[in-house]
């Protein structure tokens, strides 16, 4: 693993937080509320499929984080769960990978788990 990889994941987490949120805020600045945003997610089969795709990915990531938590004993990575459900998988997944790769690098330097 390269030393830069954790920072790549951190940059992707920031991008995954900022870019989608800019679109959501633009939509809401047009006078739409949170209810309108949620209604828009189900406006047709395409958007409904995308919502379910992201929901399944978010649940899968959450299960993985919770199972991996016992392996690494690093509670900080649990922050990726609310990031996933409050911001999106585009933020939560790279944020979790940042914590995971950052920790692996420290463990390798320290001589193991």
N, C-alpha and C positions, 0 to 999 in steps of 0.2 A: 504494500500500500504506500502510495506517495504521501508525503507530508502535506501536500496541498489539498488532498481529497476532502478533509473535513471542511476546509474553507470554501470549496466548490459547493458542498451541500449547504453550508450556511448561506452562501450567496443565492442558491436556488430557493431556500426557505424564505429569504427576504423578498425575492422576486415573486414567489408564490403567495406571499401575503399582500404585497403592494399592488401588483398588476390586477388581479381579480377584484380587489377591494375598490380600486379606482373605477371599475365598471359598475360595481354595485352602488357606489356613492353617486356616480353620474346619473344612474337610473333613479335613485331616490331624490336627487336634486331637481329632477324634472317634475317633482310634485307627487311621486309615487311613494307609498308607505311600505313597510315591511310585509304587510299582508298582500299588497300588489306584487311584490317581488316573489313571494312564495307562490302566488297564483300563476305567475308567469312561468315558473318551473314546470307547470303541468298544462301548458297551453296546447301542446300537441304531443304526438307519440314520440317524436324525436327528443324533445326536451325532457319528457317523462323518463325515457330510456337513459338519458344522460344523468338525471337525478338518481335513478336507481343504481347506475354504474358507480357513481361517486359514493353513494351510501354504502354499497357493498364493499368498496375499497376502504372506506373509513372504518367500517366495523372490522374488516380483516386486519387493518393496521393496528387497531386498538387491541385485538386479541393477541397479535404478535408482540406488541409492546408489553402487555401484561405478562405474557409467558416469558419473554426475554428478561423482564425485570428481576426474576428470581435468579437468573444466570449471572447477571452483572452487578446486582446490588447497588445500582445507580438510580436513585429516585428522581434526579433532575430530569431524566429523559421522559418522565411521565407528563411533563409540560406539553409534549407533542400531542397528547390526547385532546385537551381543550383546544389546542391550536388547530387540530384537524376538524373538530366539530364547530368551532366558532369562526374560523377563517376558511379552512378547506384542506383537502388532501394535498393540494399543491404547496401548502406551507407545512403541514404536519409531517408528511413523509420525509422530505429533505431535512426538516428539523430533527426528526428522530435519527436519521442516518448521520447527521452531523454529530449528535451526542454519541452515537454508537462508534463511529470511526475515530472520534476524538479520544474516547475512552480506550479503544483498542490500541491506539498509538501509545497511550500512557502505560497500559499493561505490558506491551512489548518492551518498552524501555525499562520498566520496573522488574522484568524477569518473570512475568506470568500473572495469573489472576490473584 
